C-alpha cells in the first residue's frame, strides 16, 4: 500500500479539507502544512505493510478506500492520509514432499501443473522426478527471459532442487515476474527421497 500522510493541527483541518475538495493535491498540502519528516517529499511514505506503523494509523490506512482522504490521530498528532495504490502481497508457498508425492500420483496433476527442476544436469542424472523440466540455475541467463512466455503465470508451478535452497531463490524470482501460484518443494529432492519415495536415490 502506498500512502501519503500529513500530521496537522486540528484547527487547520477544515481549511485543508476545503482545499482538497477544490482539487488541491494532498502531497502539495503536506509540503505547505505538515511537520512530518516526509513533508519535503509531499508526505509520501511509500509502500506500507501491516506491522510497520502505529495501530491507529494502520487502522485508518488499511480501512480507507483507494484515493479517499481520511483522518486519524496517533501519538504523533493528527494525520490526513490518502491511499494512492495497492498491491497484492505475495506470500511464500511451500509444499511438503509427502504432499507433492501424493499429487504426482494423479496424471491430471502432472499434465496441468508446471514442474521445474533447477538442479544441474549431473545432479539430475543421479536422481530425478518424472515430469519435471530441467532448468539449471547456472544457466539462468539462458532461460529466464523466456519464462513469462513459455509458462503460464496463472498455473500452479512447483520448483525443485537438491535441498530446497536454490529452488527458493527461483520461487521468489518467479513471484516478481508475475507467477501467482508458485511453490517451493521443502527440502528438495533429498527430502522427497527420505520422506516420500525411498526408490529415489540420495546424493
C-alpha positions as CSV (number, residue, x, y, z in Angstrom):
1,X,0.0,0.0,0.0
2,X,1.4,3.4,-0.9
3,X,0.3,6.3,1.4
4,X,0.8,10.0,1.8
5,X,0.5,11.3,5.4
6,X,0.0,14.8,6.8
7,X,0.2,15.4,10.6
8,X,-1.9,18.6,11.2
9,X,-3.2,20.8,13.9
10,X,-6.9,20.2,14.4
11,X,-7.8,23.8,13.7
12,X,-6.3,23.6,10.2
13,X,-8.3,20.6,9.2
14,X,-11.4,22.4,7.9
15,X,-9.3,24.7,5.7
16,X,-7.2,21.8,4.4
17,X,-10.3,19.7,3.7
18,X,-11.8,22.6,1.7
19,X,-8.7,22.8,-0.4
20,X,-8.8,19.1,-1.0
21,X,-12.5,19.4,-2.0
22,X,-11.5,22.0,-4.6
23,X,-9.0,19.6,-6.1
24,X,-5.8,20.5,-4.3
25,X,-3.3,17.6,-4.1
26,X,-2.7,16.3,-0.6
27,X,1.0,16.0,-1.4
28,X,1.2,19.7,-2.1
29,X,-0.7,20.5,1.1
30,X,1.8,18.3,3.0
31,X,4.7,20.4,1.8
32,X,2.8,23.5,3.0
33,X,1.4,22.4,6.3
34,X,3.0,19.2,7.5
35,X,5.5,18.9,10.3
36,X,6.3,15.3,9.3
37,X,9.9,14.5,8.3
38,X,8.5,13.4,4.9
39,X,6.9,16.8,4.1
40,X,9.6,17.7,1.5
41,X,8.6,14.5,-0.4
42,X,4.9,15.5,-0.3
43,X,4.3,13.3,2.8
44,X,5.0,10.2,0.7
45,X,5.5,7.1,2.9
46,X,6.0,4.7,0.0
47,X,4.7,1.1,0.3
48,X,3.4,0.4,3.8
49,X,2.8,-3.1,5.2
50,X,0.9,-4.1,8.3
51,X,3.1,-4.0,11.3
52,X,5.2,-1.0,10.2
53,X,3.1,1.8,11.6
54,X,1.3,2.5,14.9
55,X,-2.1,0.8,15.2
56,X,-4.2,3.9,14.8
57,X,-2.5,4.8,11.6
58,X,-2.7,1.3,10.2
59,X,-6.4,1.0,11.0
60,X,-7.1,4.2,9.1
61,X,-4.9,3.4,6.2
62,X,-5.9,-0.2,5.6
63,X,-9.6,0.7,6.1
64,X,-9.5,3.6,3.6
65,X,-10.8,3.3,0.0
66,X,-8.4,4.0,-2.8
67,X,-7.8,7.8,-3.2
68,X,-10.0,8.6,-0.2
69,X,-8.6,11.2,2.2
70,X,-9.1,10.0,5.8
71,X,-8.2,11.5,9.2
72,X,-6.7,9.8,12.2
73,X,-4.9,10.7,15.4
74,X,-1.8,9.0,16.8
75,X,0.7,9.7,19.5
76,X,2.5,11.9,16.9
77,X,-0.5,14.1,16.2
78,X,-3.3,14.4,13.7
79,X,-2.9,12.9,10.2
80,X,-4.7,13.2,6.9
81,X,-3.8,10.3,4.7
82,X,-4.6,9.0,1.3
83,X,-4.1,5.6,-0.1
84,X,-2.8,6.1,-3.6
85,X,-2.4,2.5,-4.8
86,X,-2.5,-1.1,-3.5
87,X,-0.6,-4.2,-4.4
88,X,-1.1,-7.8,-3.5
89,X,1.3,-9.2,-1.0
90,X,2.8,-12.4,-2.3
91,X,3.4,-15.0,0.4
92,X,6.0,-17.7,0.0
93,X,4.2,-21.0,-0.6
94,X,5.8,-24.3,0.3
95,X,4.8,-27.9,-0.4
96,X,5.9,-30.8,1.7
97,X,7.5,-33.8,-0.1
98,X,4.7,-36.1,1.0
99,X,2.0,-33.8,-0.4
100,X,3.9,-33.5,-3.7
101,X,4.3,-37.3,-3.9
102,X,0.5,-37.7,-3.5
103,X,-0.2,-35.2,-6.2
104,X,2.2,-36.8,-8.6
105,X,0.2,-40.0,-8.5
106,X,-2.6,-38.1,-10.3
107,X,-2.0,-38.0,-14.0
108,X,-4.1,-34.9,-14.4
109,X,-1.9,-33.0,-11.9
110,X,1.3,-33.9,-13.9
111,X,-0.4,-32.8,-17.1
112,X,-1.7,-29.5,-15.7
113,X,1.0,-28.3,-13.2
114,X,4.2,-26.7,-14.2
115,X,7.1,-28.7,-12.7
116,X,10.6,-27.2,-12.7
117,X,13.9,-28.7,-11.6
118,X,16.6,-26.1,-11.2
119,X,19.5,-28.6,-10.4
120,X,22.4,-29.1,-12.7
121,X,22.4,-31.9,-15.3
122,X,24.9,-34.0,-13.4
123,X,22.6,-33.9,-10.4
124,X,19.5,-34.8,-12.4
125,X,21.4,-37.8,-13.7
126,X,21.8,-39.1,-10.2
127,X,18.2,-38.6,-9.1
128,X,15.1,-37.2,-10.8
129,X,11.3,-37.0,-10.7
130,X,9.3,-37.7,-13.8
131,X,7.5,-34.7,-15.3
132,X,9.9,-32.1,-14.1
133,X,11.5,-29.8,-16.7
134,X,15.2,-29.2,-16.0
135,X,16.2,-25.5,-16.0
136,X,19.7,-25.4,-14.4
137,X,20.2,-22.4,-12.2
138,X,23.7,-21.9,-13.6
139,X,22.0,-21.4,-16.9
140,X,19.6,-18.8,-15.5
141,X,20.6,-16.2,-18.1
142,X,19.6,-18.5,-20.9
143,X,16.1,-19.5,-19.8
144,X,15.0,-16.6,-17.6
145,X,14.0,-14.2,-20.5
146,X,11.5,-16.8,-21.8
147,X,9.8,-17.8,-18.6
148,X,6.8,-15.5,-18.9
149,X,6.1,-16.6,-22.5
150,X,7.0,-20.3,-22.1
151,X,5.0,-20.8,-18.9
152,X,1.5,-19.8,-17.8
153,X,1.7,-17.2,-15.0
154,X,-1.7,-18.3,-13.6
155,X,-1.0,-22.1,-13.4
156,X,0.4,-23.9,-10.3
157,X,4.2,-24.0,-10.6
158,X,6.4,-26.2,-8.5
159,X,10.1,-25.7,-8.2
160,X,12.6,-28.4,-7.1
161,X,16.3,-28.5,-6.3
162,X,18.5,-30.7,-4.1
163,X,17.6,-29.4,-0.6
164,X,15.2,-26.5,-1.3
165,X,17.7,-23.6,-1.2
166,X,18.2,-22.9,-4.9
167,X,14.5,-23.6,-5.7
168,X,13.6,-21.0,-3.0
169,X,15.6,-18.4,-4.9
170,X,13.9,-19.2,-8.1
171,X,10.4,-19.2,-6.5
172,X,11.0,-15.7,-5.1
173,X,12.2,-14.5,-8.6
174,X,9.2,-16.1,-10.3
175,X,6.9,-14.2,-8.0
176,X,8.5,-10.9,-9.1
177,X,7.8,-12.0,-12.7
178,X,4.0,-12.3,-12.0
179,X,3.6,-16.0,-11.2
180,X,0.7,-16.3,-8.9
181,X,0.8,-19.9,-7.7
182,X,4.4,-20.9,-7.3
183,X,5.5,-23.5,-4.7
184,X,8.9,-24.4,-3.3
185,X,9.4,-28.1,-2.6
186,X,10.5,-28.1,1.0
187,X,13.8,-29.9,1.5
188,X,14.2,-30.6,-2.2
189,X,14.6,-34.0,-3.8
190,X,16.7,-35.2,-0.9
191,X,13.7,-34.7,1.5
192,X,11.4,-36.3,-1.1
193,X,13.6,-39.4,-1.3
194,X,13.8,-39.7,2.5
195,X,10.2,-38.9,3.4
196,X,8.1,-39.7,0.4
197,X,9.7,-42.2,-2.0
198,X,12.7,-44.3,-0.9
199,X,13.2,-45.5,-4.5
200,X,14.7,-42.1,-5.4
201,X,18.5,-42.2,-4.8
202,X,20.0,-39.7,-2.4
203,X,23.4,-38.0,-3.1
